[in-house]
Amino acid sequence: MRFTAGLDTDLRDALLNQLRSLWSHTSTAIEGNTLTLGETEFVLREGLTVSGKPLEDHQEVIGHARAIDLIYALVDRPGPVSAEDLFALHRAVQTEVVHDIYKPIGDWKKEESFTNAVSPDGKAILIEYSKADAVPLLMQDWLALLNRYRSESTMLPQELLRHYAALHISFVRIHPFFDGNGRVVRLIANVPVLAAGQPPIIIPREKRYDYIRLLTNYHHAHSQLTPGAPLVIEDPHFEAFVSFCREAWQATLTLVDQARAAQQRRSIQPKG
């Protein structure tokens, strides 16, 4: 990862471990995982379980950490990201064993999906994601967008934020998998960010309500996504999500700054 360039090996490894623990903790906690950040770091470092916590929670953070390695490998690998790469990520994060042909792991959803939500004016609403038979075509367009963003040589933070937000919102709007969509998109939408040499954007667990609210507001403002329609509409709801992502990014940028400060202190220490 280019954001670790210039760091001594121990500082680089410490930074990557911090990011792995934070990323795995926050993304799984947003979905209900009960492990704390400290417990997540312990599980990933020691490979042991935490007494009193569900085995499923341990499996989720281990699976997510494995998926992070897949993301790093995708960034370093030449060639476009494919549907098979998304299926591999889905298999990594979806650690629960499901024996149901209508709930495939490592393949697109087979049934329609929706969620209950609350509109900006406080009314109960139903958010309908894209229809199952539309997913292959929509995800073909989505992957083309991802690979275009990845190939662009932009280093401007504002452009990277907009790329991340566009990929994130459109993926959630499609909801291509029966489950695990949030964890997958919080990984894969970072590919252009990492390819530009920046640390990942990690959605904080503490901002879960705001995160869901902003996505809901965007969905509510637009009809169900169908093939041929624009994947992203850059309206005020989109801009609000971009601003949210900008704030979220500060956590990992701060970790990188701290590692570089430690490296700087080493370089000015007298030897002898």
C-alpha positions as CSV (number, residue, x, y, z in Angstrom):
1,M,0.0,0.0,0.0
2,R,1.5,3.3,-1.1
3,F,0.3,5.2,2.0
4,T,2.8,3.1,4.0
5,A,5.7,4.2,1.8
6,G,8.7,5.4,3.8
7,L,7.7,3.7,7.0
8,D,10.0,1.2,8.7
9,T,8.7,-2.3,8.6
10,D,7.5,-2.4,12.2
11,L,5.6,0.9,11.8
12,R,4.1,-0.2,8.5
13,D,2.9,-3.5,10.0
14,A,1.5,-1.7,13.1
15,L,-0.4,0.7,10.8
16,L,-1.8,-2.0,8.7
17,N,-2.9,-4.0,11.7
18,Q,-4.6,-0.9,13.2
19,L,-6.5,-0.4,9.9
20,R,-7.4,-4.1,9.8
21,S,-8.8,-4.1,13.3
22,L,-10.7,-0.8,12.9
23,W,-12.1,-1.7,9.5
24,S,-13.2,-5.1,10.6
25,H,-14.7,-3.9,13.9
26,T,-16.7,-0.9,12.5
27,S,-18.0,-2.7,9.4
28,T,-19.3,-5.7,11.3
29,A,-20.5,-3.6,14.3
30,I,-22.7,-1.6,11.9
31,E,-24.4,-4.9,11.1
32,G,-24.8,-5.9,14.8
33,N,-21.5,-7.6,15.8
34,T,-21.0,-7.2,19.5
35,L,-17.1,-7.4,19.7
36,T,-15.5,-4.1,20.8
37,L,-12.5,-2.7,18.9
38,G,-10.2,-4.1,21.6
39,E,-11.8,-7.5,21.4
40,T,-11.6,-7.5,17.6
41,E,-7.9,-6.6,17.7
42,F,-7.3,-9.4,20.2
43,V,-9.2,-12.0,18.1
44,L,-7.3,-11.0,14.9
45,R,-3.9,-10.8,16.7
46,E,-4.1,-13.9,18.9
47,G,-6.5,-16.1,17.0
48,L,-8.4,-16.7,20.2
49,T,-12.0,-16.2,21.2
50,V,-13.4,-13.8,23.8
51,S,-15.4,-15.4,26.6
52,G,-19.1,-14.7,26.5
53,K,-19.2,-13.5,22.9
54,P,-20.9,-15.5,20.1
55,L,-18.8,-17.6,17.8
56,E,-20.5,-16.0,14.9
57,D,-19.1,-12.6,15.9
58,H,-15.6,-14.0,15.9
59,Q,-16.1,-15.6,12.5
60,E,-17.4,-12.3,11.1
61,V,-14.4,-10.3,12.0
62,I,-12.0,-13.0,10.9
63,G,-13.8,-13.2,7.6
64,H,-13.8,-9.5,7.2
65,A,-10.0,-9.4,7.8
66,R,-9.5,-12.0,5.2
67,A,-11.6,-9.9,2.8
68,I,-9.3,-6.9,3.4
69,D,-6.4,-9.0,2.2
70,L,-8.4,-9.7,-0.9
71,I,-9.0,-6.0,-1.5
72,Y,-5.3,-5.2,-1.1
73,A,-4.5,-8.0,-3.6
74,L,-7.1,-6.5,-6.1
75,V,-5.4,-3.1,-5.9
76,D,-2.0,-4.5,-6.6
77,R,-3.2,-6.8,-9.4
78,P,-3.3,-5.6,-13.0
79,G,-6.5,-6.0,-14.9
80,P,-10.1,-5.1,-14.1
81,V,-12.1,-6.1,-11.1
82,S,-14.6,-8.8,-12.1
83,A,-17.9,-10.3,-10.8
84,E,-15.8,-13.3,-9.6
85,D,-13.8,-10.9,-7.4
86,L,-17.0,-9.7,-5.9
87,F,-18.2,-13.2,-5.3
88,A,-14.9,-14.0,-3.5
89,L,-15.4,-11.0,-1.2
90,H,-18.9,-12.1,-0.5
91,R,-17.8,-15.6,0.4
92,A,-15.2,-14.1,2.8
93,V,-17.6,-11.8,4.7
94,Q,-20.6,-14.1,4.6
95,T,-19.3,-16.6,7.1
96,E,-22.7,-18.0,8.1
97,V,-23.4,-21.3,6.5
98,V,-26.7,-21.1,4.5
99,H,-28.1,-24.1,2.7
100,D,-30.7,-22.3,0.6
101,I,-30.6,-22.0,-3.2
102,Y,-32.5,-18.7,-2.9
103,K,-29.7,-17.3,-0.6
104,P,-26.5,-18.0,-2.5
105,I,-23.1,-17.2,-1.1
106,G,-20.8,-16.0,-3.9
107,D,-23.5,-15.3,-6.4
108,W,-26.1,-12.7,-7.1
109,K,-29.4,-12.7,-5.2
110,K,-32.2,-14.8,-6.6
111,E,-35.2,-13.1,-4.9
112,E,-36.4,-9.5,-4.6
113,S,-35.1,-7.5,-1.6
114,F,-36.3,-4.5,0.4
115,T,-36.0,-2.9,3.8
116,N,-38.3,-0.9,6.1
117,A,-37.2,2.7,6.7
118,V,-38.3,6.1,7.8
119,S,-38.6,9.0,5.3
120,P,-37.1,12.4,6.0
121,D,-40.6,13.6,7.1
122,G,-40.9,10.8,9.7
123,K,-43.2,8.4,7.8
124,A,-42.7,4.6,7.5
125,I,-41.6,3.6,4.0
126,L,-40.5,0.6,2.1
127,I,-37.2,0.8,0.2
128,E,-37.2,-1.6,-2.8
129,Y,-33.8,-2.5,-4.1
130,S,-33.2,-3.5,-7.7
131,K,-35.0,-6.6,-9.0
132,A,-33.1,-9.9,-8.9
133,D,-33.3,-10.4,-12.7
134,A,-31.8,-6.9,-13.3
135,V,-28.8,-7.4,-11.1
136,P,-26.4,-9.0,-13.7
137,L,-26.8,-6.1,-16.1
138,L,-26.7,-3.4,-13.4
139,M,-23.6,-4.9,-11.8
140,Q,-21.9,-5.1,-15.2
141,D,-22.4,-1.3,-15.4
142,W,-21.3,-0.9,-11.8
143,L,-18.1,-2.8,-12.4
144,A,-17.4,-0.7,-15.4
145,L,-17.7,2.4,-13.2
146,L,-15.5,0.9,-10.6
147,N,-12.8,0.0,-13.1
148,R,-13.0,3.4,-14.7
149,Y,-12.5,5.1,-11.4
150,R,-9.7,2.8,-10.5
151,S,-7.8,3.5,-13.8
152,E,-8.1,7.3,-13.4
153,S,-4.9,8.8,-12.0
154,T,-6.6,11.3,-9.8
155,M,-4.9,12.1,-6.6
156,L,-7.4,14.8,-5.5
157,P,-9.1,13.9,-2.2
158,Q,-12.4,15.5,-3.3
159,E,-12.5,13.4,-6.5
160,L,-11.7,10.2,-4.6
161,L,-14.4,11.0,-2.1
162,R,-17.0,11.4,-4.8
163,H,-15.9,8.2,-6.5
164,Y,-16.2,6.3,-3.2
165,A,-19.6,7.8,-2.5
166,A,-20.9,7.1,-6.0
167,L,-19.8,3.5,-5.9
168,H,-21.1,3.1,-2.3
169,I,-24.6,4.6,-2.9
170,S,-25.2,2.8,-6.3
171,F,-24.1,-0.6,-4.9
172,V,-26.4,-0.3,-1.9
173,R,-29.2,0.8,-4.2
174,I,-28.8,-2.3,-6.4
175,H,-28.2,-4.6,-3.3
176,P,-26.9,-7.5,-5.5
177,F,-26.5,-10.1,-2.7
178,F,-29.1,-11.6,-0.5
179,D,-27.1,-10.5,2.5
180,G,-23.7,-8.9,3.3
181,N,-24.1,-6.0,0.9
182,G,-23.0,-3.4,3.4
183,R,-19.8,-5.2,4.4
184,V,-18.9,-5.9,0.7
185,V,-19.5,-2.3,-0.4
186,R,-17.6,-0.8,2.5
187,L,-14.6,-2.8,1.2
188,I,-14.9,-2.7,-2.6
189,A,-15.8,1.0,-2.9
190,N,-12.3,1.7,-1.4
191,V,-10.5,0.2,-4.4
192,P,-10.1,3.6,-6.3
193,V,-9.0,5.2,-3.0
194,L,-6.4,2.6,-2.3
195,A,-5.2,2.6,-5.9
196,A,-4.6,6.3,-5.6
197,G,-2.2,5.6,-2.7
198,Q,-4.6,6.8,0.1
199,P,-5.8,4.9,3.2
200,P,-9.3,3.5,3.2
201,I,-12.4,5.4,4.1
202,I,-13.9,3.6,7.1
203,I,-17.5,4.3,8.2
204,P,-17.5,4.8,12.0
205,R,-19.7,2.5,14.1
206,E,-20.7,5.6,16.2
207,K,-22.2,7.2,13.1
208,R,-24.4,4.2,12.1
209,Y,-27.6,6.1,12.5
210,D,-26.4,9.0,10.3
211,Y,-25.0,6.6,7.8
212,I,-28.3,4.7,7.4
213,R,-30.3,7.9,7.4
214,L,-28.3,9.4,4.6
215,L,-28.6,6.3,2.4
216,T,-32.3,6.1,3.1
217,N,-32.8,9.8,2.2
218,Y,-31.0,9.2,-1.1
219,H,-33.0,6.0,-1.9
220,H,-36.3,7.7,-1.0
221,A,-35.6,10.6,-3.4
222,H,-35.2,8.2,-6.4
223,S,-37.2,5.3,-7.9
224,Q,-36.0,1.7,-8.0
225,L,-32.8,1.4,-10.0
226,T,-33.4,-0.4,-13.4
227,P,-31.0,-1.2,-16.3
228,G,-30.3,1.7,-18.5
229,A,-30.9,4.3,-15.7
230,P,-28.0,6.4,-14.3
231,L,-26.3,4.6,-11.5
232,V,-25.8,7.8,-9.6
233,I,-27.7,11.1,-9.5
234,E,-25.6,13.8,-7.9
235,D,-28.3,15.7,-6.0
236,P,-28.2,17.3,-2.5
237,H,-28.7,13.9,-0.9
238,F,-25.6,12.6,-2.7
239,E,-23.6,15.7,-1.6
240,A,-24.6,15.1,2.0
241,F,-23.2,11.6,1.8
242,V,-20.0,12.9,0.3
243,S,-19.6,15.2,3.2
244,F,-20.3,12.4,5.6
245,C,-17.6,10.3,4.0
246,R,-15.2,13.2,4.2
247,E,-15.6,13.3,8.0
248,A,-15.3,9.5,8.2
249,W,-12.0,9.5,6.3
250,Q,-10.3,11.6,9.0
251,A,-9.9,8.6,11.3
252,T,-7.6,6.7,8.9
253,L,-5.8,9.8,7.7
254,T,-5.0,10.5,11.3
255,L,-3.6,7.0,11.8
256,V,-1.3,7.5,8.8
257,D,-0.2,10.9,10.2
258,Q,0.6,9.3,13.5
259,A,2.7,6.6,11.9
260,R,4.6,9.2,9.8
261,A,5.2,11.3,12.9
262,A,6.7,8.3,14.7
263,Q,8.9,7.7,11.6
264,Q,10.0,11.4,11.7
265,R,10.9,11.2,15.4
266,R,13.1,8.2,14.6
267,S,14.9,10.0,11.9
268,I,15.9,12.9,14.1
269,Q,17.0,10.9,17.2
270,P,20.7,11.0,17.7
271,K,22.5,7.8,17.1
272,G,25.1,6.4,19.4
